[in-house]
Amino acid sequence: MSHKKQTLGEFIIENQSSFKFSSGELSSLLNSIRLAAKVVNHEVNKAGLVDIIGAVGDTNIQGEDQQKLDVYANEKFIQTLTKRNIVCGIASEEEEDFIAINSQDENHQNKYIVLIDPLDGSSNIDVNVSVGTIFSIYRRVTPIGTPVTLKDFLQKGSEQVAAGYVVYGTSTMLVYTTGHGVNGFTLNPAIGSFYLSHPDMQFPEDGNIYSVNEGNYIHFPQGIKNYIKYCQREEEDRPYTSRYIGSLVSDFHRNMIKGGIYLYPQSSKNPNGKLRLLYECNPMAYLAEQANGKACDGFTRIMDIEPTELHQRVPFICGSKNMVEKAEEFMRNA
């Protein structure tokens, strides 16, 4: 390389004025996520080894069989975030209730809430397909000096102060936003540092990829069925290409780079959709909007939805702006 790439740490320091709270706090939060991601990445990369893969026997709160690696990733992220003396509460896909964390002086001084899906797409692990981690960060709303409550977690997506994901793929990337665009960093495994590789990521306004599990077509609402038929019709720049990995992080990541739409609608099997609002849809919606994309539930902006429970599910449509608006049009007219 002729010029030195900026590391994640350098980037955070250089852009600290764009974070409206203390830059040291953001730095500490992102560092703990970066550290946990490196450890999890190491385990994901050796997941073919027998002791790690396979279902662990427990099912998580969502009723999904847990792969051993989910449990491992969950523990690592919780451990790393707890140690930094900055997070007052963590909610995870793998935990039924939120975890309250006291500050080291035991006076509840910590200010941040982290919601996390420690290993999204984990059913793909044992077939060597990309998985990821999704995170969402808020300031607490209850007074500092008091224990954290559920109210701190049930904030609208529009209140997020940072969000991002790590994709453990052919290369490992950390992609995040603090409300000033989206930047992607690639791990150099030899050194263990993340380098800025994808500055100012943007969804193309239009795309030609649609990502949906068409096996569930029969169960979809009429508006989604009509939109899928529109994607398949031979006219203008269509039919579109269908691409569906079944790992939200990977599908989102590809669509942001290439241009496309991701749909996980409600269905007769999952009347509220399947993805979770707080640690899947909200962080991805924040990233999408910061990257010139759009995210809705078919009718309403995702980040305007008032959460009512920790593991709430919502229908999710997200991606290139013009494609999402076209899908919304089909939903309205169905």
Kinemage of the C-alpha trace (Angstrom):
@kinemage 1
@onewidth
@group {chain A} dominant
@subgroup {mainchain}
@vectorlist {calphas} color= white
{ca met a 1} P 0.000 0.000 0.000
{ca ser a 2} L 1.375 3.366 -0.938
{ca his a 3} L -0.419 5.231 1.843
{ca lys a 4} L -1.089 4.206 5.395
{ca lys a 5} L -4.657 3.150 6.101
{ca gln a 6} L -6.352 4.675 9.115
{ca thr a 7} L -7.104 2.313 11.995
{ca leu a 8} L -10.483 2.205 13.732
{ca gly a 9} L -8.910 3.741 16.856
{ca glu a 10} L -7.397 6.631 14.870
{ca phe a 11} L -10.666 7.173 13.031
{ca ile a 12} L -12.663 7.429 16.280
{ca ile a 13} L -10.210 9.983 17.712
{ca glu a 14} L -10.154 12.024 14.511
{ca asn a 15} L -13.956 12.106 14.317
{ca gln a 16} L -14.656 12.505 18.021
{ca ser a 17} L -16.267 15.921 17.602
{ca ser a 18} L -19.033 14.275 15.550
{ca phe a 19} L -20.160 12.296 18.629
{ca lys a 20} L -22.296 14.631 20.695
{ca phe a 21} L -21.330 13.018 23.999
{ca ser a 22} L -17.854 12.422 25.394
{ca ser a 23} L -15.553 10.980 22.741
{ca gly a 24} L -13.774 8.915 25.390
{ca glu a 25} L -17.057 7.159 26.097
{ca leu a 26} L -17.695 6.315 22.459
{ca ser a 27} L -14.119 5.174 22.074
{ca ser a 28} L -14.479 2.899 25.088
{ca leu a 29} L -17.759 1.419 23.823
{ca leu a 30} L -16.483 0.744 20.316
{ca asn a 31} L -13.209 -0.622 21.654
{ca ser a 32} L -15.021 -3.201 23.736
{ca ile a 33} L -17.089 -4.238 20.700
{ca arg a 34} L -13.941 -4.353 18.573
{ca leu a 35} L -12.130 -6.542 21.130
{ca ala a 36} L -15.025 -8.981 21.520
{ca ala a 37} L -15.403 -9.124 17.730
{ca lys a 38} L -11.759 -10.122 17.335
{ca val a 39} L -12.104 -12.926 19.878
{ca val a 40} L -15.370 -14.168 18.349
{ca asn a 41} L -13.850 -13.924 14.870
{ca his a 42} L -11.029 -16.207 15.980
{ca glu a 43} L -13.575 -18.789 17.187
{ca val a 44} L -15.781 -18.449 14.100
{ca asn a 45} L -12.749 -19.120 11.917
{ca lys a 46} L -12.108 -22.419 13.615
{ca ala a 47} L -15.796 -23.338 13.870
{ca gly a 48} L -15.256 -26.412 11.732
{ca leu a 49} L -13.586 -28.001 14.728
{ca val a 50} L -15.970 -30.433 16.305
{ca asp a 51} L -16.086 -29.113 19.876
{ca ile a 52} L -17.484 -25.730 18.822
{ca ile a 53} L -20.218 -26.465 16.302
{ca gly a 54} L -23.485 -28.275 16.760
{ca ala a 55} L -26.462 -27.440 18.920
{ca val a 56} L -25.689 -27.093 22.603
{ca gly a 57} L -28.968 -28.573 23.822
{ca asp a 58} L -30.504 -25.419 25.275
{ca thr a 59} L -32.895 -23.377 23.198
{ca asn a 60} L -32.768 -19.595 23.525
{ca ile a 61} L -35.629 -17.299 24.507
{ca gln a 62} L -36.824 -17.269 20.876
{ca gly a 63} L -37.181 -21.079 20.843
{ca glu a 64} L -34.284 -21.512 18.420
{ca asp a 65} L -31.714 -24.226 19.036
{ca gln a 66} L -28.540 -22.539 20.182
{ca gln a 67} L -25.333 -23.361 18.397
{ca lys a 68} L -22.400 -23.503 20.781
{ca leu a 69} L -20.878 -20.504 19.088
{ca asp a 70} L -23.934 -18.307 19.868
{ca val a 71} L -23.423 -19.005 23.533
{ca tyr a 72} L -19.722 -18.275 23.269
{ca ala a 73} L -20.269 -14.995 21.368
{ca asn a 74} L -22.944 -13.948 23.850
{ca glu a 75} L -20.599 -14.531 26.808
{ca lys a 76} L -17.673 -12.726 25.152
{ca phe a 77} L -19.640 -9.593 24.243
{ca ile a 78} L -21.274 -9.405 27.677
{ca gln a 79} L -17.915 -9.917 29.434
{ca thr a 80} L -16.103 -7.308 27.370
{ca leu a 81} L -18.872 -4.690 27.635
{ca thr a 82} L -19.220 -5.230 31.386
{ca lys a 83} L -15.520 -4.657 32.102
{ca arg a 84} L -15.357 -1.152 30.644
{ca asn a 85} L -17.308 0.618 33.400
{ca ile a 86} L -19.408 2.494 30.852
{ca val a 87} L -22.416 0.262 30.102
{ca cys a 88} L -25.265 0.185 32.625
{ca gly a 89} L -27.341 -2.444 30.837
{ca ile a 90} L -27.152 -5.059 28.105
{ca ala a 91} L -29.985 -6.807 26.286
{ca ser a 92} L -29.157 -9.796 24.112
{ca glu a 93} L -31.108 -12.040 21.819
{ca glu a 94} L -29.804 -14.932 23.897
{ca glu a 95} L -31.044 -13.605 27.281
{ca glu a 96} L -34.675 -13.509 28.360
{ca asp a 97} L -34.238 -10.382 30.506
{ca phe a 98} L -31.869 -7.452 30.285
{ca ile a 99} L -28.675 -7.536 32.333
{ca ala a 100} L -28.197 -4.610 34.730
{ca ile a 101} L -24.591 -3.559 35.323
{ca asn a 102} L -23.547 -1.370 38.222
{ca ser a 103} L -20.586 0.993 37.944
{ca gln a 104} L -17.398 0.061 39.813
{ca asp a 105} L -18.196 2.558 42.567
{ca glu a 106} L -21.606 0.830 42.895
{ca asn a 107} L -23.437 4.137 42.452
{ca his a 108} L -24.984 3.381 39.045
{ca gln a 109} L -22.890 6.002 37.227
{ca asn a 110} L -22.717 4.256 33.831
{ca lys a 111} L -24.650 5.924 31.028
{ca tyr a 112} L -25.016 3.558 28.069
{ca ile a 113} L -27.340 0.744 27.042
{ca val a 114} L -26.207 -1.857 24.508
{ca leu a 115} L -28.612 -4.187 22.700
{ca ile a 116} L -26.979 -6.994 20.811
{ca asp a 117} L -27.564 -9.980 18.593
{ca pro a 118} L -24.260 -11.726 19.357
{ca leu a 119} L -24.305 -14.129 16.427
{ca asp a 120} L -26.898 -13.452 13.759
{ca gly a 121} L -27.405 -16.190 11.173
{ca ser a 122} L -25.872 -18.810 13.457
{ca ser a 123} L -27.677 -21.689 11.746
{ca asn a 124} L -25.228 -20.992 8.892
{ca ile a 125} L -22.132 -21.715 11.009
{ca asp a 126} L -21.812 -25.400 10.369
{ca val a 127} L -22.115 -24.925 6.604
{ca asn a 128} L -19.393 -22.243 6.531
{ca val a 129} L -21.624 -19.334 5.502
{ca ser a 130} L -21.070 -15.807 6.849
{ca val a 131} L -22.510 -14.869 10.223
{ca gly a 132} L -22.416 -11.554 12.075
{ca thr a 133} L -22.927 -9.542 15.249
{ca ile a 134} L -25.415 -6.627 15.376
{ca phe a 135} L -25.286 -3.907 18.037
{ca ser a 136} L -27.353 -0.887 19.010
{ca ile a 137} L -26.284 1.770 21.555
{ca tyr a 138} L -28.431 4.257 23.518
{ca arg a 139} L -27.956 6.704 26.356
{ca arg a 140} L -30.010 5.643 29.342
{ca val a 141} L -33.181 7.672 30.011
{ca thr a 142} L -33.540 6.935 33.736
{ca pro a 143} L -31.480 9.153 36.064
{ca ile a 144} L -27.788 8.379 36.554
{ca gly a 145} L -27.345 7.119 40.102
{ca thr a 146} L -30.359 4.788 39.871
{ca pro a 147} L -30.496 1.183 38.652
{ca val a 148} L -31.289 0.696 34.983
{ca thr a 149} L -34.902 -0.287 34.130
{ca leu a 150} L -36.754 -1.764 31.147
{ca lys a 151} L -37.681 1.787 30.111
{ca asp a 152} L -34.011 2.399 29.203
{ca phe a 153} L -34.181 -0.405 26.639
{ca leu a 154} L -37.596 0.367 25.128
{ca gln a 155} L -36.481 3.474 23.254
{ca lys a 156} L -37.410 4.269 19.672
{ca gly a 157} L -34.709 3.592 17.095
{ca ser a 158} L -34.488 7.321 16.385
{ca glu a 159} L -32.865 7.725 19.835
{ca gln a 160} L -29.867 5.499 19.021
{ca val a 161} L -26.472 7.162 19.471
{ca ala a 162} L -24.563 4.462 17.573
{ca ala a 163} L -25.226 1.177 15.806
{ca gly a 164} L -23.362 -1.283 13.685
{ca tyr a 165} L -22.506 -4.837 12.817
{ca val a 166} L -19.549 -7.128 12.427
{ca val a 167} L -19.615 -9.529 9.486
{ca tyr a 168} L -17.431 -12.622 9.846
{ca gly a 169} L -17.045 -13.448 6.172
{ca thr a 170} L -14.267 -13.935 3.643
{ca ser a 171} L -12.813 -10.984 5.508
{ca thr a 172} L -14.031 -9.673 8.855
{ca met a 173} L -15.521 -6.199 8.810
{ca leu a 174} L -16.883 -3.834 11.446
{ca val a 175} L -19.392 -1.331 10.026
{ca tyr a 176} L -20.881 1.397 12.219
{ca thr a 177} L -22.530 4.799 12.417
{ca thr a 178} L -22.842 7.472 15.081
{ca gly a 179} L -25.264 9.500 12.955
{ca his a 180} L -22.646 10.954 10.570
{ca gly a 181} L -22.629 8.442 7.744
{ca val a 182} L -21.525 4.804 7.719
{ca asn a 183} L -17.924 3.602 7.688
{ca gly a 184} L -16.542 0.097 7.262
{ca phe a 185} L -13.319 -1.281 8.749
{ca thr a 186} L -11.640 -4.530 7.720
{ca leu a 187} L -9.670 -6.680 10.160
{ca asn a 188} L -6.060 -7.393 9.298
{ca pro a 189} L -5.779 -10.738 11.112
{ca ala a 190} L -1.973 -10.697 11.051
{ca ile a 191} L -1.865 -7.532 13.172
{ca gly a 192} L -5.264 -7.724 14.840
{ca ser a 193} L -6.215 -4.170 13.810
{ca phe a 194} L -9.267 -2.913 11.938
{ca tyr a 195} L -8.448 -0.530 9.062
{ca leu a 196} L -10.775 1.925 7.318
{ca ser a 197} L -11.506 0.138 4.038
{ca his a 198} L -15.008 1.395 3.140
{ca pro a 199} L -15.338 5.115 3.963
{ca asp a 200} L -18.773 6.747 3.682
{ca met a 201} L -20.742 3.676 2.588
{ca gln a 202} L -23.935 4.417 0.629
{ca phe a 203} L -26.800 2.373 -0.717
{ca pro a 204} L -27.237 3.051 -4.442
{ca glu a 205} L -30.684 4.724 -4.800
{ca asp a 206} L -31.763 1.877 -7.079
{ca gly a 207} L -30.660 -1.725 -7.204
{ca asn a 208} L -31.455 -4.956 -8.987
{ca ile a 209} L -31.260 -7.458 -6.106
{ca tyr a 210} L -34.209 -8.572 -4.011
{ca ser a 211} L -33.600 -10.694 -0.906
{ca val a 212} L -36.515 -12.624 0.559
{ca asn a 213} L -37.226 -16.204 1.580
{ca glu a 214} L -39.497 -17.092 -1.336
{ca gly a 215} L -40.227 -20.459 0.252
{ca asn a 216} L -42.668 -18.537 2.480
{ca tyr a 217} L -44.388 -16.872 -0.499
{ca ile a 218} L -47.741 -18.552 0.120
{ca his a 219} L -47.832 -17.078 3.640
{ca phe a 220} L -46.972 -13.472 2.660
{ca pro a 221} L -49.413 -10.536 2.578
{ca gln a 222} L -50.815 -9.707 -0.867
{ca gly a 223} L -48.771 -6.497 -1.163
{ca ile a 224} L -45.492 -8.420 -0.773
{ca lys a 225} L -46.651 -11.102 -3.227
{ca asn a 226} L -47.429 -8.374 -5.761
{ca tyr a 227} L -44.055 -6.722 -5.195
{ca ile a 228} L -42.198 -10.041 -5.704
{ca lys a 229} L -44.099 -10.562 -8.981
{ca tyr a 230} L -43.114 -7.011 -9.983
{ca cys a 231} L -39.431 -7.879 -9.281
{ca gln a 232} L -39.754 -10.937 -11.532
{ca arg a 233} L -41.540 -9.263 -14.426
{ca glu a 234} L -39.675 -8.810 -17.681
{ca glu a 235} L -39.819 -5.072 -18.347
{ca glu a 236} L -37.464 -2.080 -18.165
{ca asp a 237} L -34.493 -3.169 -16.003
{ca arg a 238} L -36.210 -6.265 -14.630
{ca pro a 239} L -36.416 -9.094 -13.743
{ca tyr a 240} L -34.219 -8.424 -10.717
{ca thr a 241} L -31.733 -10.933 -9.357
{ca ser a 242} L -32.777 -12.913 -6.278
{ca arg a 243} L -30.095 -13.290 -3.589
{ca tyr a 244} L -30.871 -14.613 -0.100
{ca ile a 245} L -28.226 -15.853 2.331
{ca gly a 246} L -30.470 -16.142 5.384
{ca ser a 247} L -28.030 -14.141 7.488
{ca leu a 248} L -29.366 -10.592 7.955
{ca val a 249} L -25.901 -9.048 8.325
{ca ser a 250} L -24.622 -10.642 5.108
{ca asp a 251} L -27.749 -9.854 3.073
{ca phe a 252} L -27.771 -6.238 4.308
{ca his a 253} L -24.029 -5.826 3.705
{ca arg a 254} L -24.243 -7.054 0.119
{ca asn a 255} L -27.294 -4.929 -0.670
{ca met a 256} L -25.655 -1.792 0.749
{ca ile a 257} L -22.614 -2.306 -1.481
{ca lys a 258} L -24.412 -3.464 -4.628
{ca gly a 259} L -27.904 -1.953 -4.316
{ca gly a 260} L -30.902 -4.031 -3.343
{ca ile a 261} L -33.861 -4.616 -1.047
{ca tyr a 262} L -34.222 -7.021 1.880
{ca leu a 263} L -37.687 -8.202 2.938
{ca tyr a 264} L -38.759 -10.225 5.973
{ca pro a 265} L -42.498 -9.510 5.996
{ca gln a 266} L -45.223 -10.651 8.333
{ca ser a 267} L -46.791 -13.944 7.278
{ca ser a 268} L -49.526 -16.291 8.377
{ca lys a 269} L -46.761 -18.220 10.202
{ca asn a 270} L -45.217 -15.112 11.799
{ca pro a 271} L -47.994 -12.498 12.013
{ca asn a 272} L -45.582 -9.867 13.426
{ca gly a 273} L -42.668 -10.834 11.222
{ca lys a 274} L -39.687 -12.700 12.605
{ca leu a 275} L -36.881 -10.175 13.093
{ca arg a 276} L -36.523 -8.389 16.421
{ca leu a 277} L -37.069 -4.661 16.516
{ca leu a 278} L -34.535 -3.738 19.176
{ca tyr a 279} L -31.356 -5.565 18.214
{ca glu a 280} L -31.884 -6.430 14.542
{ca cys a 281} L -34.226 -3.974 12.814
{ca asn a 282} L -33.432 -0.709 14.652
{ca pro a 283} L -29.645 -0.876 14.260
{ca met a 284} L -29.963 -1.937 10.608
{ca ala a 285} L -32.519 0.836 9.999
{ca tyr a 286} L -30.161 3.431 11.515
{ca leu a 287} L -27.326 2.207 9.280
{ca ala a 288} L -29.609 2.145 6.232
{ca glu a 289} L -30.823 5.721 6.735
{ca gln a 290} L -27.282 6.941 7.397
{ca ala a 291} L -26.227 5.266 4.129
{ca asn a 292} L -28.959 6.930 2.035
{ca gly a 293} L -31.247 3.901 2.267
{ca lys a 294} L -34.632 3.343 3.875
{ca ala a 295} L -36.194 0.916 6.376
{ca cys a 296} L -39.867 0.358 7.188
{ca asp a 297} L -42.310 -2.329 8.293
{ca gly a 298} L -44.275 -1.929 5.052
{ca phe a 299} L -46.085 1.192 6.253
{ca thr a 300} L -44.155 2.855 9.094
{ca arg a 301} L -40.540 3.980 9.427
{ca ile a 302} L -38.791 1.362 11.607
{ca met a 303} L -37.103 3.960 13.834
{ca asp a 304} L -40.462 5.573 14.674
{ca ile a 305} L -41.950 2.386 16.154
{ca glu a 306} L -42.517 2.612 19.932
{ca pro a 307} L -41.158 -0.616 21.438
{ca thr a 308} L -43.368 -2.377 23.972
{ca glu a 309} L -41.228 -5.412 24.833
{ca leu a 310} L -37.596 -6.476 24.738
{ca his a 311} L -37.893 -9.247 22.152
{ca gln a 312} L -40.602 -7.601 20.038
{ca arg a 313} L -40.783 -8.729 16.404
{ca val a 314} L -41.682 -6.533 13.438
{ca pro a 315} L -41.966 -6.966 9.666
{ca phe a 316} L -38.857 -5.537 8.005
{ca ile a 317} L -38.207 -4.026 4.572
{ca cys a 318} L -34.884 -2.311 4.096
{ca gly a 319} L -32.455 -1.224 1.405
{ca ser a 320} L -32.100 1.089 -1.575
{ca lys a 321} L -34.508 4.013 -1.201
{ca asn a 322} L -36.416 3.725 -4.499
{ca met a 323} L -36.857 -0.031 -4.102
{ca val a 324} L -38.237 0.283 -0.555
{ca glu a 325} L -40.619 3.042 -1.663
{ca lys a 326} L -41.869 0.823 -4.487
{ca ala a 327} L -42.516 -2.037 -2.024
{ca glu a 328} L -44.393 0.382 0.261
{ca glu a 329} L -46.513 1.443 -2.697
{ca phe a 330} L -47.474 -2.206 -3.310
{ca met a 331} L -48.316 -2.632 0.395
{ca arg a 332} L -50.553 0.475 0.388
{ca asn a 333} L -52.373 -0.561 -2.774
{ca ala a 334} L -52.950 -4.213 -1.929
